Amino acid sequence: MDDTRKSDVYQRWDDGFVMRRMRSDENQQVIKWFGAEYPICYEMKVLMEMRGENVDDFYVGELNGEMVASLITVPTDDDLSYCGLLYVAELHRRSGFARRMLTIAHRVEKRRNPNGFFYFTTFPANESKMSQFCYKKVANWSRWQGVVSKLLSDGCGSDMKEVPCNRY
């Protein structure tokens, strides 16, 4: 093994929880967790291929050898990183795993960019959870579906409609 490669493990806790770097074959589990409600299969694969495996952006939470949580961070600007796909398996929710993952990811990001900020997208049902982690709501977003005409300027219009985004 190449000795210059960074450690895959960020932190181990006494209760058996480990936060480590995500391996490329584990993106399928993240896609399975989110895919039913939020189609991410292509985005996740593209992000993994673009970023590679030896980067501090794709995280897994593991409990006693089983993958039970995920989180990704993606730099989007000099001082901004998108943080998303935060997931904890239902059986392990309210265990503090999400807080641990956010804390470590934030620490890793601060080492890389001391002046940087995280931003999230979350569903309305999860806003109170994020405020417990000391994150503030700064904007609303809407989810739309439909087809937009290429010729909007000629009055052809579209069939776009806003759809509820509070499924979680």
C-alpha positions as CSV (number, residue, x, y, z in Angstrom):
1,M,0.0,0.0,0.0
2,D,1.2,3.5,-0.8
3,D,2.4,5.1,2.5
4,T,1.6,8.6,1.2
5,R,-2.2,7.9,1.1
6,K,-4.2,9.5,3.8
7,S,-5.8,7.4,6.5
8,D,-9.3,6.1,5.6
9,V,-10.6,6.5,9.1
10,Y,-11.4,10.0,10.5
11,Q,-12.4,8.9,14.0
12,R,-13.4,5.9,16.1
13,W,-15.8,6.0,19.1
14,D,-16.0,3.7,22.0
15,D,-19.5,2.6,21.0
16,G,-18.2,1.0,17.8
17,F,-19.1,3.9,15.5
18,V,-16.4,4.8,12.9
19,M,-16.4,7.6,10.4
20,R,-14.3,6.9,7.4
21,R,-13.8,7.7,3.8
22,M,-16.4,6.2,1.4
23,R,-15.2,3.6,-1.0
24,S,-16.4,3.8,-4.6
25,D,-18.4,0.6,-4.3
26,E,-20.4,2.0,-1.4
27,N,-22.0,4.7,-3.5
28,Q,-24.6,2.1,-4.4
29,Q,-25.8,2.0,-0.8
30,V,-26.2,5.8,-0.7
31,I,-28.1,5.7,-4.0
32,K,-30.4,3.0,-2.6
33,W,-31.1,5.1,0.6
34,F,-31.9,8.2,-1.4
35,G,-32.9,6.9,-4.8
36,A,-36.6,6.1,-4.0
37,E,-37.4,9.7,-3.3
38,Y,-34.6,11.7,-4.8
39,P,-33.0,10.4,-8.1
40,I,-29.3,10.8,-7.5
41,C,-27.8,7.7,-9.2
42,Y,-26.0,9.6,-12.0
43,E,-25.0,12.6,-9.9
44,M,-23.5,10.4,-7.2
45,K,-21.5,8.3,-9.8
46,V,-20.3,11.4,-11.6
47,L,-19.2,13.1,-8.3
48,M,-17.4,9.9,-7.2
49,E,-15.6,9.7,-10.5
50,M,-14.7,13.4,-10.6
51,R,-13.4,13.5,-7.0
52,G,-11.7,10.1,-6.8
53,E,-11.3,7.9,-3.8
54,N,-8.5,9.6,-1.9
55,V,-10.3,12.9,-1.0
56,D,-12.0,14.2,2.1
57,D,-15.5,14.7,0.7
58,F,-17.4,11.4,0.8
59,Y,-18.0,10.0,4.2
60,V,-19.4,6.8,5.7
61,G,-20.6,6.1,9.2
62,E,-20.0,2.5,10.1
63,L,-21.2,0.6,13.2
64,N,-19.5,-2.6,14.0
65,G,-18.5,-3.1,10.4
66,E,-21.9,-2.2,8.9
67,M,-22.5,1.0,6.8
68,V,-25.2,2.9,8.6
69,A,-24.7,6.5,7.6
70,S,-23.5,8.8,4.8
71,L,-22.5,12.4,4.1
72,I,-20.8,14.2,1.2
73,T,-19.3,17.6,0.9
74,V,-18.5,19.1,-2.4
75,P,-16.5,22.4,-2.9
76,T,-18.6,24.6,-5.1
77,D,-16.7,27.9,-4.7
78,D,-13.6,29.2,-3.1
79,D,-15.2,29.5,0.3
80,L,-18.3,27.3,-0.1
81,S,-18.9,23.6,0.1
82,Y,-22.2,21.9,-0.4
83,C,-23.0,19.3,2.3
84,G,-25.6,16.7,1.4
85,L,-26.8,13.2,1.4
86,L,-26.7,13.1,5.1
87,Y,-28.4,9.8,6.1
88,V,-28.5,7.6,9.1
89,A,-30.2,4.2,8.8
90,E,-33.6,4.3,10.6
91,L,-32.6,1.8,13.3
92,H,-29.7,4.1,14.3
93,R,-31.4,7.5,14.3
94,R,-31.3,9.6,17.4
95,S,-28.0,8.0,18.2
96,G,-25.9,11.1,17.6
97,F,-24.3,9.7,14.5
98,A,-25.5,12.6,12.2
99,R,-24.0,15.1,14.7
100,R,-20.7,13.2,14.8
101,M,-20.5,13.1,11.0
102,L,-21.3,16.8,10.6
103,T,-18.8,17.7,13.2
104,I,-15.9,15.7,11.7
105,A,-16.8,16.8,8.1
106,H,-16.8,20.4,9.3
107,R,-13.5,19.9,11.0
108,V,-12.0,18.4,7.9
109,E,-13.3,21.3,5.8
110,K,-12.0,23.9,8.2
111,R,-8.5,22.4,7.9
112,R,-8.8,22.6,4.1
113,N,-10.3,26.1,4.1
114,P,-10.4,28.0,7.5
115,N,-12.7,30.7,6.1
116,G,-15.1,28.3,4.3
117,F,-18.8,27.7,4.9
118,F,-21.1,24.7,4.5
119,Y,-24.5,25.0,2.9
120,F,-27.2,22.4,2.8
121,T,-30.5,21.7,1.2
122,T,-33.0,20.1,3.4
123,F,-36.7,19.3,3.4
124,P,-39.0,21.4,5.7
125,A,-39.6,18.4,8.0
126,N,-35.8,18.4,8.7
127,E,-35.3,22.1,9.3
128,S,-35.6,21.8,13.1
129,K,-33.0,19.0,13.1
130,M,-30.6,21.1,11.3
131,S,-31.1,24.0,13.7
132,Q,-30.2,21.6,16.5
133,F,-26.8,21.4,14.8
134,C,-26.5,25.2,14.9
135,Y,-27.2,25.7,11.1
136,K,-29.5,28.5,10.1
137,K,-32.1,28.7,7.4
138,V,-31.1,31.3,4.9
139,A,-33.4,30.5,1.9
140,N,-36.3,28.5,0.7
141,W,-36.3,26.4,-2.4
142,S,-38.9,24.7,-4.5
143,R,-39.0,21.5,-6.4
144,W,-40.4,21.7,-9.9
145,Q,-41.1,19.1,-12.5
146,G,-42.3,19.2,-16.1
147,V,-40.9,20.2,-19.5
148,V,-39.8,23.7,-20.4
149,S,-40.3,24.7,-24.0
150,K,-37.1,25.7,-25.8
151,L,-39.0,28.6,-27.2
152,L,-40.3,30.3,-24.1
153,S,-39.9,33.7,-25.7
154,D,-42.5,32.9,-28.4
155,G,-45.2,32.1,-25.9
156,C,-45.1,28.3,-26.1
157,G,-44.8,28.1,-22.4
158,S,-44.3,24.9,-20.4
159,D,-46.1,22.4,-18.3
160,M,-43.9,23.2,-15.2
161,K,-45.5,22.9,-11.8
162,E,-44.3,23.1,-8.3
163,V,-44.4,19.8,-6.4
164,P,-44.3,19.2,-2.6
165,C,-40.8,18.8,-1.2
166,N,-41.6,17.8,2.3
167,R,-41.5,14.0,1.9
168,Y,-38.9,13.3,4.5
